[in-house]
């Protein structure tokens, strides 16, 4: 017979597993905005009780990724125009400060590390989807792109040495939400050497140059995201 502490530990691990699985499904586009989510269905699929699934969904709701509505139920959240604009404002504020501190504090080794990451990321974007006719191949490509993109921006913040800033970026889910918007609404392609040019500016030693470059970087594509969100919203309201 399991002890109370063992039971709690098992439930926590189930909650974490449920959270990771649902988040992965959302970020891979398998659960697009507007998709209905069944607690009991997920519990059955994951072979666990409803309680850890409910706790996982509550966390995802607090992070802005899903919503529970009367007479609608639980679903992946379709962000409003105000949601998206607000996200971009918060991201610009946090990441421009990250850029300024990086320009001031980063070492030569860290700048070289980020330059190498930028080159790999740009190469991945430039390569494009390997097989547009293969849905799984396309999904894996975008998952790899967005994973690397999040790691790139998070690493810039880590190189500032400011743990509070890193925590704010994680807490505000700015990279995860940007991933979700990109995966759903697909903004226009990035300009050539987009991330390499950003790191070049951040490594210039000028706080003002770094700040301007990051603001331009974070603002890029927002109007296209909003335009495509409107089309997506019209489609989803009619068919989801």
N, C-alpha and C positions, 0 to 999 in steps of 0.2 A: 504494500500500500504506500502511495507517495505521500511525503510530508507536505504540510502547507507551503513551506518555502520552495520545495521542488515544483509544486503546482504553479506557484507564482512565476518561477523562473521559466517554466514551460510556456506559460501564457505570454510572457514578455517576448520570448523568442518567436512565438507564433505571430504576435503583433508585428514584430520587426520584419518577419518574412512576408507577411501579408502586405505591409507597407511597401516593401521593395518591389514585390511582384506587381502591385497595382501601379506604382509610379513608373516602373519599366514599361508597362503596357501603354500608359499615357504618353510617355516620351517617345516611344517607338511608333506612335500614331495608330496603334491597334485599338485604342479607345480615344477617338477624336472628340473634340468639344461637342457637347450635346448628347453623347452616348449615355444611355441609362445603365446604372450599376445596381445589381441585385446583391444584397448582403448574403442572403441564403445561397444564391447561386455561386458566389465567390467562395463561401465557406465550404460548399460541397466540392468545388473544383480544387481547392487547396487542402481538402481533407482536414478541416479544423472546425472549431465551434464558431458561432456567429460573433461572440464577444470580441475576440482579437481582430476580426475583420472590421467590426464597428469602430474599434479604437483606431485602427489604421485609417479608416475613412474620415474619422474626426480630425486626425492630424493633417491629412491631405486637404480637408476643408479649411482648417486654420491657415494653411499655406496658400490658399487661393486657387487650388487646382480642381476641386470639385465643389458642388453645392447641393443642398437639400432644400427642396421647395414644396410647399403645400400642393397637393393634388398632382404633383409632377414626380416626386420622389428624389432619389439621389442620382446625380449625373455629373459627367465631366463638365466643368464650367466653361461656357462660351463667354469670353471677356467682352465687356462693352468698350466702346471707343474711349470712354473716360478711364476705364481700367488700364487700357493699353497706354494712353498718354501719360497717366500717372506713373505707370511702371517705368517708362522711358525717362521721365523726370527724375525719379529716384535713382535709377541706374546711372544717369549722367552725373548726378551729384556725388554719388559714392565713387564711381570709377574715375571721375576727373580728379578727385582728391587722391585716389590711389596713384594716378599718373604723376601728380605733383610730387608726392612723397617718393615715388620710384625715382624720379629725376634727381631728387636731392640725396637719396640714401643708398641706392643700389650700387653694388660692387661691379667691377669689370666682369667678374665671373658670372654674376647673375644676369648682366646685360647680354653676355654671349649666350647664356643658356636660353634666354627669352628670344633672342634673334634666331637661334636654331629651331625653337618651337614654332616661331612665326613662319619660317621657311617651310617646315613640314605641313603646317596648317594651310598655307597658301597653295602648296602643291596639291593637297587633298581637295581643296575647293576647285582648283584649275582642272584637276583630272575629271571631275564630273561623275555622274552616276555611271557605274560600269555596264549596266544592262537595264534600259528603261522598260523592257518588256517583262522583266523579272521583278515582281513586287518584293520578294524577300531580299534580293540583292540591293534594290533601291533603299529598303528600310535599313539594312545593315550599313549601307554607305552613309546615310544621314545620321544614324546613331553614332557612328565613328566620328563624323565631322563635328557633331554637337558636343560629344564627349570631350574631344580635343579642344574645342573652342572654349568650353567652360573651364577646363584645366589651365588653358593659356591665360585667361583673364584672372582666374583665382591665383595663379602663380605670381602675376604682377602685384596683386594685393599682398601676398605673403612676403614678397621681397621688400615691402615697406617697413616690415618689422612691427607694424601696428596691429596687434591682435584684435583690438576693438573694431577696427575697420573691416578686417576679415570676417569677424563675427557678424557685423552689420550686413555685409554682402550675403553671407549665408542665410541669416535670419530673414532678410527681405526677399529671398528666393529670386534675386534679380537675374541670375544666370539660368536657373531652371525655367523661369517664366519666359525669358528671351528664347530659350530652346523651344518651348512649347509654341510660341508665336511663329517662329521660323518654320517649325515642322508642320504647322497647320496652314499658315497663310503664305509661306514661301516668298519672301521679298525678292527684289531684283538681285541679280548676281553681283558679287563684290567687285570693285575695281581691281585691276592687277596689283599684285604685291601689297594687298590691303593691310595685312597684319605686319609684314616686314617694314612697311613705311611707318606704321604706328610705333613699333619698337625703336626705329631709327630716331623718331622725334622724342620718345621718352628717354632715349639714351644720349640726347644732345647736351644734357647738363642744364638746360633752360627750363625752369618751372613753367613759364608762360607758354613756351612752345609745346611742352608736354600736355599742358592743360587744354590748349586749343585743339591739338591732334586727337585727344581722347573724346572731347566734346563732339567733334566732327564724326568720329568713329561711332559713338553711341547713338547719334541722331540719324545716322544713315539708314534709309529704308523705312522709316516710320510711316510716311505717307502711303507707300506702297502696301505695307502691312495693313493699314487702315482701309485702303481701297479693297483689298482682297478679303479682309474680314467682313466687309459689308456684303460682298457677293456670297461669301460662305454663309453668313447669317441668313440671307434670303433663301439660299438653298436648303439649309438645315431646318429652317422654320417650316418649309414645305414638305420635307421628306423624312426628317428624323422622328 
